[in-house]
Amino acid sequence: MEEVRTQVAIVGAGPAGLLLGHLLERAGVANVVLEHRSREYVEQRVRAGVIEYGVVNFLEEVGAGERLRREGLTHHGVELRFDHTTHRVALSDLADGKTITVYGQQELVKDLIALRLALGAPTRFEHEVVALEDLTGTTPVVRAKGPEGELRVECEFVAGCDGSFGVATRSIPGSTLRRHERTYPFAWLGILAEAAPTTEELIYARHERGFALYSMRSPTVSRLYLGVEPSETLEAWPDDRIWEELNLRLATESSPNVNEGPIMERSITAMRSVVCEPMRYGRLLVAGDAAHIVPPTGAKGMNLALGDIRVLARALVAQIREGDNRLLEAYSATCLERVWRAEEFSNYMTQMLHPSNDDFENGVQHARLRQVVASREAATVLARNYCDLNGL
Ligand SMILES: Cc1cc2nc3c(=O)[nH]c(=O)nc-3n(C[C@H](O)[C@H](O)[C@H](O)COP(=O)(O)OP(=O)(O)OC[C@H]3O[C@@H](n4cnc5c(N)ncnc54)[C@H](O)[C@@H]3O)c2cc1C
């Protein structure tokens, strides 16, 4: 068995784990990233794509935003479509000039891996963490299985950045962990297509047949979603059916069709809201999807994960380099205040845009949508939350 010593063992090379590794490297804190999947796999995994204003600035400030600033698509507004009419929410007018940037999560992951490898920071792909031990002692141990056999990492702190099905939150005893969860009665079928975007801005559509979202990743690649039953399978959705349904749900009189093209990737994702409290157990700190899930309607998941990491990196550096434990003691409470705001916003967007079988619920949804397009105050709340809820 191989044995390694470090200051912080980071479980997971998603956006959260990689940004934490980067910030710790910059501060001179030794760390190891352990990732179950291969480098190729995490660099190709298509997921989020909307990055908040403050998060973009923060990434640039810490030397991780150069390509993001160059290649990311800056958006000043989004469209809301309902009752076959489109309404523009002028994000930057309403949110003090703030914008959002469209940049694929996998591109940010590639940038962070490249920065890490350029510094020679230890990164173990294809290493599945199987156990976290002695989390309440002074020297926790992380056990992993890799291509060459078992690895044992002794450290001062463990950062659980291993997503919603990882080992970190499972290592917190049930007597300590409180898990708050809501499952929604719909899922999203998402596609990535080689098709030039039909519009310049994202379109959130509530149609009586279901939800649809039009977004893009670059001037030649579109990312589109359909709200579907949670029990749906990809086999039931051949390409023609997907495009037909997208055209039905997104059509307006002035733009009846979306640009179609070969579908490069497709998946069905269940809609869930989850919050795990507390986000700390002894020397284990959990961050990102490991601690909380939001339905993607508010585009908050990756932003929240990166927001946690900003708080966590500062806390770990203060503890390890200066022996100051105050930020670490406050870590869970500091993050959870922001996490619950993001849960509220994501729940609001989700409930407003997915038609229901319940007529009362549909009436409430219409009232909310009409309020957003008729009231500057309501649109301002949406725009500020959408552009910069994390306020980094
Ligand atoms: C379809 C979809 C659309 C989305 N759209 C948006 C959006 O528009 N905007 C937004 O902000 N968010 C969005 N999200 C959410 C966003 O993708 C996640 O919130 C984000 O990936 C969280 O980052 P993370 O680093 O916490 O977790 P992850 O990205 O899940 O990374 C966790 C890593 O840990 C690894 N791992 C797991 N278990 C182990 C183990 N035992 N040992 C070692 N490694 C392990 C995993 O392989 C993974 O690489 C979307 C998500 C989905 C699914």
The ligand as an ORCA input file, in Angstrom:
! r2SCAN-3c Opt
* xyz 0 1
  C     -27.973     18.730    -16.300
  C     -27.342     19.675    -15.339
  C     -27.348     21.047    -15.619
  C     -26.785     21.947    -14.733
  N     -26.820     23.295    -15.028
  C     -26.231     24.172    -14.175
  C     -26.135     25.573    -14.504
  O     -26.605     26.021    -15.549
  N     -25.501     26.405    -13.636
  C     -24.960     25.940    -12.462
  O     -24.396     26.745    -11.700
  N     -25.034     24.608    -12.133
  C     -25.639     23.715    -12.963
  N     -25.654     22.359    -12.658
  C     -25.058     21.907    -11.408
  C     -23.555     21.763    -11.460
  O     -23.153     20.965    -12.553
  C     -23.056     21.142    -10.138
  O     -23.616     21.896     -9.086
  C     -21.526     21.150    -10.050
  O     -20.994     20.117    -10.848
  C     -21.061     20.960     -8.603
  O     -19.667     20.859     -8.563
  P     -18.947     19.938     -7.481
  O     -17.489     20.113     -7.734
  O     -19.498     20.235     -6.145
  O     -19.405     18.456     -7.796
  P     -19.137     17.549     -9.076
  O     -18.987     18.384    -10.291
  O     -20.198     16.499     -9.051
  O     -17.724     16.881     -8.776
  C     -17.555     15.852     -7.835
  C     -16.384     15.007     -8.262
  O     -16.136     14.005     -7.255
  C     -15.848     12.769     -7.882
  N     -16.129     11.691     -6.916
  C     -17.336     11.251     -6.478
  N     -17.180     10.266     -5.583
  C     -15.837     10.090     -5.445
  C     -15.040      9.192     -4.661
  N     -15.592      8.300     -3.841
  N     -13.699      9.272     -4.751
  C     -13.097     10.189     -5.579
  N     -13.818     11.046     -6.353
  C     -15.163     11.001     -6.271
  C     -16.762     12.769     -9.097
  O     -16.306     11.874    -10.101
  C     -16.665     14.234     -9.537
  O     -15.616     14.446    -10.463
  C     -26.202     21.449    -13.527
  C     -26.180     20.080    -13.256
  C     -26.741     19.188    -14.142
  C     -26.694     17.723    -13.822
*
